[in-house]
Amino acid sequence: MQHLLDILASGIHDTKNQLFSAEAQIAASEQQHGIDLSEVRYAIEAAAGRLTRTLAAYQLMRHGAQLAIIPCIVADICAEVGLAQKHHLEAAGLQLNIDCQALDAWPLDRDLITDMLNNAVQNASRFARQEIRLTAREDGDELILRVEDDGPGFATLPPVGGTGLIVADKLAGLHIRKDRHGSLCLKNACTLGGACFELRLP
């Protein structure tokens, strides 16, 4: 099984490199023909970046490495996600509202959590009608991060382990504090009435 996973990881690596090559060719075509394909480039760059981080997560779990958990300002992470998604969401006619009520620094792996939130916002943009909301709040000894949309929600609520979020679920669980593990769940009908991605970190 591990050998098969290594082969799949190698395939992902090759695919990622092909995406970067395609992005370079599109950029050259833009310059040559004076056309705007920024949304296409964004999609390719986002996919290639996602594959890069998936490989990094695989290596992390494959070799039992430790997460880079340090105290991070949660508001800065939310702002970073907003900035990363700004152009794409504006082009799609969507608004991202950020409500960060977590005022203290929180111990977490900044790169991994930021990637999870970026991916959740990108997924929400596929179904949202007008609005996506990113919220952060402390609930006792947990940090709760949510990405919600005003779309139709999940027709059938999928188990996290059976979706593309399986890597994120595993990485959330590697956040451990006082024998408690992080967790990830999907919900329907939160404040905006659509789908909800909820990440809880101890």
Buried (B, 14 or more C-beta within 10 A) or exposed (E): EEEEEEEEBEEBEEEBEEBBEBBEEBBEEBEEEEEEBBEBBBBBBBBBBBBBBBBEBBEBEEEEEEBEBEEBBBBEBBBBBBEBBEEBBEEBEBEBEBEBEBEEEBBBBBEBBBBBBBBBBBBBBEBBBEBBBBBBBBEEEBBBBBBBBBBEBBEEEEEBEEEEBEBBBBBBEBBEBEEEEBBBBBBBEBEBBBBBBBBBBB
